[in-house]
Structure formats: C-alpha cells, structure tokens
Amino acid sequence: MKRIIIMLAALALVASFTLMAAAEDYAFTGVKKCGMCHKKPEAGEQLRIWTESAHAKAFTELASEKSLAIAKEMGIGNPQEADECLKCHVTGHGTGDLAAKILPENGVGCESCHGAGGGYYKKATMNGLFTGEIEPASVGLTVIDEATCTACHNEESPTFVEFNYEEALKEIAHPVPAAE
C-alpha cells in the first residue's frame, strides 16, 4: 500500500509539472539565472565554460573590424543592430521584450541552444529531468541535435566554414557530471 501511495504521489508531481509547463510560455530567464546552479565545480562549471567560449562573445564580435567590414560589404549598417546578424548572435532575438533578462552582450547564451528556461530552471524540475521523471520537451528543454547548431552555423552566415557537428560538440562540451 505504501508503495502505491508513493507511486501516486510521484505521478501527481509529474502531472503538476506538466500542467504548470503547459500554462507557461517558456519565458527566457537569462544566463545569470542558469548560472546560479551551473557554476559550481561539482555541477560541471558550465557557466565558466560558456563564459570562455566564442558563444559568450558572439554579440561583442559583431563590433570587431572584421564584422564591420563584412556588414559594410553586405550593405548592413551596424551589425550590432541588424536583425540578420542578431538572430544568431543574441539569445532570443526577435522574440519580444527581453531587455530585463536577456542582455545582448551575453551573446549566444544557454537558452539559445537549450530553449527558454522558464519551464525548467527550478531545482525540482531539473531534478525530475535528471531522474527521467520529467520529459524535457514538456518543460521547454530542447534536446540538442545537429539541427540546433545548423540553425545558425550554415551557409547563410557570411563567415561560414565547413561545420562538423561532432567536432563542434567536443569544442563546446559542458556536461553535467553523473550523480554518484
């Protein structure tokens, strides 16, 4: 009987997360919110790894001489203001008023690849994701695949070079250590 009660409680918890997720529009939470849990060495230091990556510097790169020259050649004024650049160089660009949580200077942040965190950033939800009790898509967490990356790393980019998905994954790897 005790086992049945525990199973029913677990099912109710999962159902409440699913209903809660369905009610949310998966708002962006920002790098700072993600970094609260993903900065510790025991958690994998994903924030530090991202901070040292080209993704973190994607918006700033648009102000470089190289980017300015490319923009001029393409007839684009300021690449840090151009939709055709920002769609890949800033998290959530074009999705509404993000100013309070998403800073352009954070470039390609966590939610560019993993999806807006409003449905999954809470610790209880993350725990349910790690244990498999919660399906990632039900809370807006994107399962990364090659299409996630090639949405920006493609021939449409004026600086595109051959993209090798497997090699790129190794370059940006930031895994969560397995629970002991």
C-alpha positions in Angstrom: 0.0 0.0 0.0 2.8 2.4 0.9 4.4 1.7 -2.4 1.2 2.6 -4.3 0.8 5.9 -2.3 4.4 6.8 -3.2 3.8 6.0 -6.9 0.6 8.1 -6.9 2.4 11.0 -5.2 5.1 10.8 -7.9 2.6 10.7 -10.7 0.8 13.7 -9.2 4.1 15.6 -9.0 4.9 14.8 -12.6 1.3 15.8 -13.7 1.6 19.1 -11.8 4.9 19.9 -13.6 3.3 19.0 -16.9 0.3 21.2 -16.3 2.5 24.0 -15.0 4.6 23.8 -18.1 1.6 23.8 -20.3 0.4 27.1 -18.7 3.8 28.8 -19.2 5.0 30.2 -22.4 8.6 29.3 -21.6 9.9 32.7 -20.9 13.6 33.4 -21.2 15.3 33.6 -17.8 18.8 34.7 -18.8 22.4 33.4 -18.3 22.5 34.7 -14.7 19.6 32.5 -13.7 21.1 29.4 -15.4 24.5 30.2 -13.8 23.1 30.1 -10.3 23.2 26.3 -10.4 25.5 25.6 -13.3 28.7 27.3 -12.0 29.9 25.0 -9.2 32.8 22.6 -9.9 30.7 19.7 -8.6 27.9 20.6 -11.1 30.3 20.8 -14.1 31.1 24.5 -14.2 29.0 25.1 -17.4 28.9 28.8 -16.7 32.7 29.1 -16.7 33.0 27.0 -19.8 30.4 29.1 -21.6 32.0 32.4 -20.5 35.3 31.3 -22.1 33.5 30.3 -25.3 33.0 32.1 -28.6 29.3 31.8 -28.0 29.6 34.2 -25.0 31.4 36.7 -27.2 29.1 36.4 -30.2 27.5 39.9 -29.8 30.8 41.6 -29.0 32.3 40.0 -32.1 29.8 42.0 -34.2 31.7 45.2 -33.2 35.1 43.8 -34.5 36.7 45.3 -37.6 36.2 42.1 -39.4 32.4 42.1 -38.7 32.1 45.8 -39.6 33.8 45.1 -42.9 31.5 42.2 -43.7 28.5 44.3 -42.7 29.6 47.1 -45.0 30.1 44.7 -47.9 26.6 43.3 -47.3 25.0 46.8 -47.1 24.3 46.5 -43.4 24.9 49.5 -41.2 25.7 48.5 -37.6 25.8 44.7 -37.2 25.0 45.0 -33.5 21.7 46.4 -34.6 20.9 44.3 -37.6 18.3 41.6 -37.4 20.2 39.4 -39.9 23.2 39.4 -37.5 21.4 39.4 -34.2 19.2 36.4 -35.0 22.2 34.2 -34.4 24.4 36.4 -32.2 21.9 37.2 -29.4 19.8 34.8 -27.4 16.1 35.2 -28.1 16.4 38.0 -30.6 13.1 38.7 -32.2 11.0 37.0 -29.5 9.7 40.2 -27.8 10.9 42.4 -25.0 13.7 40.6 -23.3 15.7 43.5 -22.0 15.2 42.7 -18.4 16.7 39.2 -18.5 18.5 38.8 -21.8 21.4 41.1 -22.3 22.7 41.3 -25.9 26.3 41.5 -24.6 25.7 37.9 -23.3 25.7 36.8 -26.9 24.7 33.2 -27.5 23.6 32.2 -24.0 22.3 28.9 -22.6 18.8 29.4 -23.8 19.9 29.8 -27.5 20.6 26.1 -27.6 18.7 24.6 -24.6 15.4 26.6 -25.1 13.8 29.3 -23.0 14.3 28.3 -19.3 11.0 29.5 -17.9 9.6 26.0 -17.7 12.7 24.1 -16.4 15.0 26.4 -14.4 13.7 25.5 -11.0 15.7 22.9 -9.0 12.8 20.5 -8.5 12.1 20.4 -12.3 15.8 20.0 -13.1 15.9 17.1 -10.6 12.9 15.5 -12.4 14.7 15.9 -15.7 17.8 14.2 -14.4 15.9 11.3 -13.0 13.8 10.9 -16.1 10.6 11.6 -14.3 10.0 14.7 -16.5 10.2 14.6 -20.3 12.4 17.6 -21.4 10.1 18.8 -24.1 7.2 19.0 -21.6 9.0 21.9 -19.9 10.6 23.5 -22.9 14.1 22.0 -22.6 15.5 21.4 -26.1 17.3 18.2 -26.8 20.4 19.3 -28.7 20.9 17.8 -32.1 22.7 18.9 -35.3 19.7 20.9 -36.4 20.0 23.0 -33.3 23.5 24.1 -34.3 23.0 24.4 -38.0 20.1 26.8 -37.5 23.0 29.4 -37.2 26.1 27.5 -38.4 25.1 27.3 -42.0 25.8 28.8 -45.5 23.6 31.8 -44.7 26.4 33.2 -42.4 28.9 35.3 -44.3 31.7 33.7 -42.2 30.5 30.1 -42.6 33.2 27.5 -42.7 32.5 23.8 -43.1 30.6 22.7 -40.0 31.4 19.4 -38.4 28.8 18.7 -35.7 30.7 16.0 -33.8 33.8 18.2 -33.6 31.8 21.3 -32.6 30.2 19.4 -29.8 33.6 18.5 -28.4 34.6 22.1 -28.6 31.7 23.3 -26.5 31.2 20.3 -24.3 29.8 21.3 -20.8 28.3 18.1 -19.4 26.6 17.7 -16.0 28.6 15.1 -14.0 26.8 11.9 -13.3 25.2 11.6 -9.9 27.0 9.3 -7.5 
